[in-house]
Amino acid sequence: MFKRRLLDVIKARFAEEPVIILEGARAVGKSTILQAISKDLAVPIIDLDDLATRSAVSNDPSHFVEGDEPVLIDEYQKVPEILDAIKAELNKTTYPGRYLLTGSVRSEKLPRGTQTLTGRVHHLVVPPLMQCEIEGSKIDLLSAVLKNPEGLIIKKRSKTDRLNYANRVTTGGFPIVLNSKSLGQRNRWLKDYINKTLSQDVQEISKIQQKELLPRLLTLLASQNAQILNTAKISREIELNAITTDQYIKLLESLFIAQRIPAWGRRLNARSIQKPKIQLLDSGLLSHLAKLTPEKITGKSAAVATEFGHAFESFVTNEFLRLAQLRDDFIAPGHWRTHDSDEVDLVLEFQSGAIVGIEVKAGKMLSDSDFRGLRKLKDYVGSDFHCGILMYQGEFSYRNSDGLIALPADRLWLD
């Protein structure tokens, strides 16, 4: 059993909010979190994946949301009418800790979205497991970055080699995959996962006409992972107009398979590219689609090395995004890229005004040019630039002449 850091956040916010919806992809552990809270509160779960329960709730949703005890509902999107019943109860009396729901679809994409609960519902995304959770480590690298960047520089050398990184990237963070006994079992599960998500879950939120194109679309998104999203190129590949292609991509985002990382900037700047990047939310799923394996990654193929570079970038940036989500002071993520090809993979902004830049390299050695994007971002931001971190696969932690910090990527899960 993995200890989820999000669990403490959920409990704290449930003590302040009347309704919380835990959203996330299938099989990331939402039900497990709900079971833990059910045990703590000594209240049952209304499981709408169960057909008999779903039928009963559909016939009389008000009955199931009445009373003073907290109400826990799993996969609420199976009976979206229950949101109207919750609204009616909240109109009578509102206080913290009333309703905790889970769903595998972004609520605003449902035919009856949570607009009915506007101002009364707090959303939290449940991601795949973080590496520190898998490792059972207490390390929180983002908090350490914000508290004392100087303290990040230690003499201890990293012993994590490329094969270890490759294994972690290709495994990802789905609990079921982590417990797989073989690569074959992992691949079968991921294949079934993709098929079920694209054939069943998509149909729950949109009756699209050409669902047979979705597997190809997802593969093409994987080929653009951690890169500027090129919708026009994808639309040509699948022979679909650009507007419909964009709608289909948004459907996949609604199912938490992919996400756009918006361009970041405090002001319009002719030097900055305003297009989003796209990345898949789980590196194991990405590796399956890209046919990346540890054996290929540790080989000599230049093409595979490039693919792994993109996979490693999203692996690391997703870790930082998951840590940021745990914080109340986090505002928004973005990427920063200029027309001169200077870029920073992830920019995190906090309510204090502090800006943290994260750059990722898949190599063991760094050159001065690898810091160029962070250096330019530091100049662009000015005094609000809190710290620039370059995560890589080398041994050493150090600060360069510009005050930018290089860290082995395993510092995300190892002290």
C-alpha positions as CSV (number, residue, x, y, z in Angstrom):
1,M,0.0,0.0,0.0
2,F,1.4,3.4,-1.0
3,K,0.9,6.4,1.3
4,R,-0.6,9.2,-0.7
5,R,0.5,12.7,0.3
6,L,-2.6,14.1,-1.2
7,L,-4.7,12.3,1.5
8,D,-3.6,14.8,4.1
9,V,-4.5,17.7,1.8
10,I,-7.9,16.3,1.1
11,K,-8.7,15.9,4.8
12,A,-7.6,19.4,5.6
13,R,-9.6,20.9,2.8
14,F,-12.7,18.8,3.5
15,A,-12.7,20.4,6.9
16,E,-13.1,23.8,5.1
17,E,-15.2,23.0,2.0
18,P,-18.8,21.7,1.7
19,V,-18.1,19.8,-1.5
20,I,-14.8,18.3,-2.8
21,I,-14.6,16.4,-6.1
22,L,-11.5,14.2,-6.6
23,E,-10.9,14.0,-10.3
24,G,-8.3,11.9,-12.2
25,A,-7.7,9.2,-14.7
26,R,-9.0,5.7,-14.2
27,A,-6.9,3.5,-11.9
28,V,-4.8,6.2,-10.3
29,G,-6.1,5.4,-6.8
30,K,-9.1,7.7,-6.2
31,S,-11.2,4.8,-4.8
32,T,-8.4,3.8,-2.5
33,I,-8.2,7.3,-1.1
34,L,-12.0,7.4,-0.7
35,Q,-11.8,4.1,1.2
36,A,-9.2,5.5,3.6
37,I,-11.4,8.5,4.3
38,S,-14.5,6.3,4.6
39,K,-12.6,4.3,7.3
40,D,-11.6,7.4,9.2
41,L,-15.1,8.9,9.1
42,A,-16.9,5.6,9.7
43,V,-19.3,6.3,6.8
44,P,-20.1,4.1,3.8
45,I,-19.2,4.8,0.2
46,I,-22.0,5.0,-2.4
47,D,-20.3,3.2,-5.3
48,L,-21.9,4.1,-8.6
49,D,-19.7,1.6,-10.5
50,D,-22.0,-1.0,-8.9
51,L,-25.0,-1.4,-11.2
52,A,-27.6,-2.0,-8.5
53,T,-26.4,1.0,-6.5
54,R,-26.4,3.1,-9.7
55,S,-30.0,2.1,-10.5
56,A,-31.2,3.0,-7.0
57,V,-29.4,6.4,-7.0
58,S,-30.8,7.2,-10.4
59,N,-34.3,6.6,-9.3
60,D,-34.1,8.6,-6.1
61,P,-30.8,10.7,-5.9
62,S,-32.2,13.0,-3.1
63,H,-32.5,10.1,-0.7
64,F,-28.9,9.3,-0.9
65,V,-27.6,12.8,-0.2
66,E,-29.8,13.6,2.7
67,G,-28.7,13.7,6.4
68,D,-26.0,15.2,8.5
69,E,-23.3,12.7,8.0
70,P,-20.7,13.1,5.3
71,V,-21.7,11.6,2.0
72,L,-18.9,9.8,0.0
73,I,-19.7,9.0,-3.7
74,D,-17.4,7.0,-6.0
75,E,-17.6,7.7,-9.8
76,Y,-20.4,10.3,-9.5
77,Q,-20.3,10.9,-13.2
78,K,-22.3,7.7,-13.7
79,V,-25.3,9.5,-12.3
80,P,-24.7,13.2,-12.9
81,E,-28.2,14.0,-11.7
82,I,-26.9,13.6,-8.2
83,L,-25.3,17.0,-8.4
84,D,-28.8,18.6,-8.6
85,A,-29.8,16.7,-5.5
86,I,-26.6,17.9,-3.7
87,K,-27.4,21.5,-4.8
88,A,-30.9,21.2,-3.3
89,E,-29.4,20.0,0.0
90,L,-26.8,22.8,0.1
91,N,-29.6,25.3,-0.5
92,K,-31.1,24.2,2.8
93,T,-27.9,24.3,4.8
94,T,-24.2,24.5,3.9
95,Y,-21.3,23.6,6.1
96,P,-17.8,22.0,5.6
97,G,-17.3,18.3,5.1
98,R,-20.7,17.4,3.5
99,Y,-19.9,15.7,0.2
100,L,-16.8,14.0,-1.1
101,L,-17.0,12.7,-4.7
102,T,-14.7,11.0,-7.1
103,G,-14.9,11.1,-10.9
104,S,-12.8,9.9,-13.9
105,V,-13.9,12.8,-16.1
106,R,-13.4,16.6,-15.8
107,S,-16.7,17.7,-14.4
108,E,-17.2,20.6,-16.8
109,K,-17.2,18.2,-19.7
110,L,-20.2,16.2,-18.4
111,P,-23.6,16.8,-20.0
112,R,-24.6,18.0,-16.6
113,G,-21.4,19.5,-15.2
114,T,-20.7,21.0,-11.8
115,Q,-21.8,24.4,-13.0
116,T,-24.8,23.8,-10.8
117,L,-22.4,23.8,-7.8
118,T,-20.5,26.9,-8.8
119,G,-18.9,28.5,-5.8
120,R,-19.6,25.6,-3.5
121,V,-17.3,22.9,-4.9
122,H,-13.5,22.5,-4.7
123,H,-11.7,20.3,-7.3
124,L,-8.6,18.3,-6.6
125,V,-6.8,16.2,-9.3
126,V,-5.6,12.8,-8.2
127,P,-2.5,12.0,-10.3
128,P,-0.6,8.8,-10.7
129,L,1.8,8.1,-7.8
130,M,4.8,10.3,-7.3
131,Q,8.3,8.8,-7.2
132,C,8.7,9.8,-3.5
133,E,5.5,8.0,-2.7
134,I,6.6,4.9,-4.6
135,E,10.0,5.1,-2.7
136,G,8.3,5.7,0.6
137,S,10.5,8.8,1.0
138,K,9.5,12.0,3.0
139,I,11.5,14.2,0.7
140,D,9.6,17.2,-0.8
141,L,12.0,18.8,-3.3
142,L,9.8,21.7,-4.3
143,S,9.4,22.8,-0.6
144,A,13.2,22.5,-0.2
145,V,13.6,24.7,-3.3
146,L,11.3,27.3,-2.0
147,K,12.7,27.3,1.5
148,N,16.4,27.2,1.0
149,P,17.9,26.7,-2.5
150,E,21.4,26.8,-1.0
151,G,20.6,23.7,1.0
152,L,20.1,21.7,-2.1
153,I,23.8,21.6,-2.8
154,I,25.3,18.6,-1.1
155,K,28.5,16.6,-1.4
156,K,26.7,13.2,-1.7
157,R,26.9,11.9,-5.2
158,S,24.0,10.3,-7.0
159,K,24.4,6.6,-7.7
160,T,21.3,6.3,-10.0
161,D,22.3,5.1,-13.4
162,R,20.6,5.4,-16.8
163,L,19.0,2.0,-16.5
164,N,17.4,2.9,-13.2
165,Y,16.0,6.1,-14.7
166,A,14.8,4.2,-17.7
167,N,13.0,1.7,-15.5
168,R,11.2,4.4,-13.5
169,V,10.2,6.3,-16.6
170,T,8.8,3.3,-18.4
171,T,7.0,2.0,-15.4
172,G,5.2,5.3,-14.5
173,G,2.9,5.8,-11.5
174,F,-0.2,3.6,-12.0
175,P,-0.5,1.4,-8.8
176,I,-1.5,-1.6,-10.9
177,V,1.4,-1.3,-13.2
178,L,3.8,-0.9,-10.3
179,N,2.5,-4.2,-8.9
180,S,2.8,-6.1,-12.2
181,K,4.9,-9.2,-12.1
182,S,6.2,-8.9,-15.6
183,L,6.6,-6.6,-18.6
184,G,4.1,-8.7,-20.5
185,Q,1.5,-8.2,-17.8
186,R,2.2,-4.5,-17.6
187,N,1.8,-4.1,-21.4
188,R,-1.4,-6.1,-21.4
189,W,-2.9,-3.9,-18.7
190,L,-1.9,-0.7,-20.4
191,K,-3.3,-1.9,-23.8
192,D,-6.6,-2.8,-22.1
193,Y,-6.6,0.5,-20.2
194,I,-6.2,2.5,-23.4
195,N,-8.9,0.5,-25.2
196,K,-11.4,0.8,-22.3
197,T,-10.8,4.5,-21.9
198,L,-11.1,5.4,-25.6
199,S,-14.0,3.1,-26.3
200,Q,-16.1,3.5,-23.1
201,D,-15.2,6.6,-21.1
202,V,-15.1,8.9,-24.1
203,Q,-18.7,7.9,-25.0
204,E,-19.9,8.9,-21.5
205,I,-19.0,12.5,-22.2
206,S,-19.3,12.9,-26.0
207,K,-21.0,10.9,-28.7
208,I,-18.2,11.5,-31.2
209,Q,-18.6,10.3,-34.8
210,Q,-15.1,8.9,-35.5
211,K,-14.0,7.3,-32.2
212,E,-11.9,4.8,-34.3
213,L,-9.4,7.7,-34.8
214,L,-8.8,8.1,-31.1
215,P,-6.1,5.4,-30.8
216,R,-4.1,7.0,-33.6
217,L,-4.6,10.4,-32.2
218,L,-3.3,9.4,-28.8
219,T,-0.2,7.8,-30.5
220,L,0.4,11.0,-32.4
221,L,0.1,13.1,-29.2
222,A,2.7,10.7,-27.6
223,S,5.0,11.5,-30.5
224,Q,4.7,15.2,-29.7
225,N,5.1,14.7,-25.9
226,A,6.9,17.6,-24.1
227,Q,6.9,19.6,-27.4
228,I,4.9,22.5,-28.7
229,L,1.5,21.1,-29.7
230,N,1.1,21.0,-33.4
231,T,-2.6,20.4,-34.0
232,A,-2.4,21.1,-37.7
233,K,0.2,18.3,-38.2
234,I,-1.9,15.8,-36.2
235,S,-5.0,16.7,-38.2
236,R,-3.2,16.0,-41.5
237,E,-2.0,12.7,-40.2
238,I,-5.5,11.5,-39.2
239,E,-7.2,13.3,-42.1
240,L,-9.5,15.3,-39.9
241,N,-10.1,19.0,-39.8
242,A,-8.1,21.0,-37.3
243,I,-11.1,22.2,-35.3
244,T,-12.4,18.6,-34.8
245,T,-8.9,17.4,-34.0
246,D,-8.6,20.0,-31.3
247,Q,-12.0,18.9,-29.9
248,Y,-10.8,15.3,-29.8
249,I,-7.6,16.3,-28.0
250,K,-9.7,18.2,-25.4
251,L,-11.7,15.0,-24.9
252,L,-8.5,13.2,-24.0
253,E,-7.5,16.0,-21.6
254,S,-11.0,15.6,-20.0
255,L,-10.1,12.0,-19.2
256,F,-6.7,13.1,-17.7
257,I,-4.7,11.2,-20.3
258,A,-2.9,14.3,-21.6
259,Q,-2.6,18.0,-20.6
260,R,-1.5,21.2,-22.2
261,I,1.2,23.2,-20.4
262,P,0.4,26.8,-21.4
263,A,3.0,29.3,-22.4
264,W,4.1,31.4,-19.4
265,G,4.8,35.1,-19.4
266,R,3.9,38.1,-17.3
267,R,3.4,40.4,-20.3
268,L,3.1,40.1,-24.1
269,N,6.6,39.7,-25.5
270,A,7.5,39.5,-29.1
271,R,10.3,37.2,-28.2
272,S,8.0,34.6,-26.5
273,I,6.1,31.8,-28.1
274,Q,2.5,31.7,-26.9
275,K,1.6,28.1,-27.9
276,P,1.1,25.4,-25.3
277,K,3.2,22.2,-25.0
278,I,1.4,18.8,-24.7
279,Q,2.4,16.0,-22.4
280,L,0.9,12.8,-21.3
281,L,0.2,12.5,-17.6
282,D,1.9,9.2,-17.0
283,S,5.4,8.3,-18.3
284,G,4.5,4.5,-18.3
285,L,1.6,5.0,-20.6
286,L,3.7,7.3,-22.8
287,S,6.5,4.7,-23.0
288,H,3.9,2.0,-23.9
289,L,2.6,4.1,-26.8
290,A,6.1,5.1,-27.9
291,K,7.4,1.5,-27.6
292,L,10.1,2.6,-25.2
293,T,11.8,-0.1,-23.1
294,P,14.7,0.1,-20.7
295,E,16.7,-2.1,-23.2
296,K,16.1,0.4,-26.0
297,I,16.8,3.4,-23.8
298,T,20.2,2.0,-22.7
299,G,21.2,1.1,-26.3
300,K,22.9,3.3,-28.8
301,S,20.0,4.5,-31.0
302,A,20.0,8.3,-31.4
303,A,16.3,8.3,-32.3
304,V,15.5,6.4,-29.1
305,A,17.7,8.8,-27.1
306,T,15.7,11.7,-28.4
307,E,12.4,10.0,-27.6
308,F,13.7,9.2,-24.1
309,G,14.7,12.8,-23.7
310,H,11.2,14.0,-24.2
311,A,9.8,11.2,-21.9
312,F,12.3,12.1,-19.2
313,E,11.4,15.7,-19.4
314,S,7.7,15.1,-18.8
315,F,8.5,12.5,-16.1
316,V,10.4,15.1,-14.1
317,T,8.0,18.1,-14.8
318,N,5.0,15.9,-13.8
319,E,6.8,15.2,-10.5
320,F,7.1,18.9,-9.8
321,L,3.5,19.6,-10.9
322,R,2.3,17.0,-8.5
323,L,4.3,18.5,-5.6
324,A,3.0,22.0,-6.5
325,Q,-0.6,20.8,-6.4
326,L,-0.2,20.0,-2.7
327,R,0.5,23.6,-1.9
328,D,-2.1,26.4,-1.2
329,D,0.3,29.1,-2.5
330,F,0.8,27.6,-6.0
331,I,-0.8,29.7,-8.8
332,A,-0.1,28.1,-12.1
333,P,2.4,26.3,-14.3
334,G,3.7,27.2,-17.7
335,H,6.6,26.7,-20.1
336,W,8.8,29.5,-21.5
337,R,10.2,29.6,-24.9
338,T,11.5,32.3,-27.2
339,H,11.7,32.6,-30.9
340,D,15.5,32.4,-30.5
341,S,15.0,28.8,-29.2
342,D,15.8,29.7,-25.6
343,E,13.4,27.7,-23.4
344,V,12.6,26.6,-19.9
345,D,10.6,23.3,-19.6
346,L,8.5,24.3,-16.6
347,V,7.9,27.7,-14.9
348,L,6.1,27.6,-11.5
349,E,4.6,30.8,-10.1
350,F,3.6,31.3,-6.4
351,Q,1.4,33.8,-4.6
352,S,4.4,35.5,-3.1
353,G,5.4,36.4,-6.7
354,A,8.3,33.9,-6.6
355,I,9.2,32.3,-9.9
356,V,10.9,28.9,-10.1
357,G,12.3,27.7,-13.4
358,I,12.8,23.9,-14.0
359,E,14.9,22.7,-17.0
360,V,15.4,19.0,-17.7
361,K,18.2,17.2,-19.5
362,A,18.5,13.4,-20.0
363,G,22.3,13.4,-20.1
364,K,25.0,12.7,-17.4
365,M,27.1,15.8,-18.3
366,L,26.1,19.4,-18.6
367,S,27.6,22.3,-20.5
368,D,27.2,26.0,-20.0
369,S,24.8,26.2,-22.9
370,D,22.4,23.9,-21.0
371,F,21.7,26.7,-18.6
372,R,21.0,29.3,-21.3
373,G,17.2,29.1,-21.0
374,L,17.2,29.5,-17.2
375,R,19.7,32.3,-17.5
376,K,17.5,34.2,-20.0
377,L,14.4,33.6,-17.8
378,K,16.3,35.0,-14.8
379,D,17.0,38.1,-16.7
380,Y,13.4,38.3,-18.0
381,V,11.8,37.9,-14.5
382,G,14.2,40.1,-12.5
383,S,14.0,40.2,-8.7
384,D,11.1,37.7,-8.5
385,F,13.3,35.0,-9.9
386,H,13.6,32.7,-6.8
387,C,15.6,29.8,-8.2
388,G,16.5,28.0,-11.4
389,I,17.0,24.3,-11.3
390,L,18.5,22.0,-14.0
391,M,17.6,18.4,-13.4
392,Y,19.8,15.8,-15.1
393,Q,21.1,12.2,-14.8
394,G,24.6,13.0,-13.5
395,E,26.2,12.6,-10.1
396,F,26.8,16.0,-8.7
397,S,24.8,18.9,-7.1
398,Y,26.3,22.3,-7.8
399,R,25.7,26.0,-8.5
400,N,27.1,27.5,-11.6
401,S,28.5,31.0,-12.1
402,D,25.1,32.5,-12.7
403,G,23.7,31.2,-9.5
404,L,21.7,28.4,-11.2
405,I,21.6,25.0,-9.6
406,A,22.2,21.6,-11.2
407,L,20.7,18.6,-9.4
408,P,20.5,14.8,-10.1
409,A,16.9,14.0,-10.9
410,D,16.8,11.3,-8.2
411,R,16.7,14.1,-5.6
412,L,12.9,14.0,-6.3
413,W,12.7,10.8,-4.3
414,L,16.1,10.4,-2.5
415,D,17.6,12.5,0.3
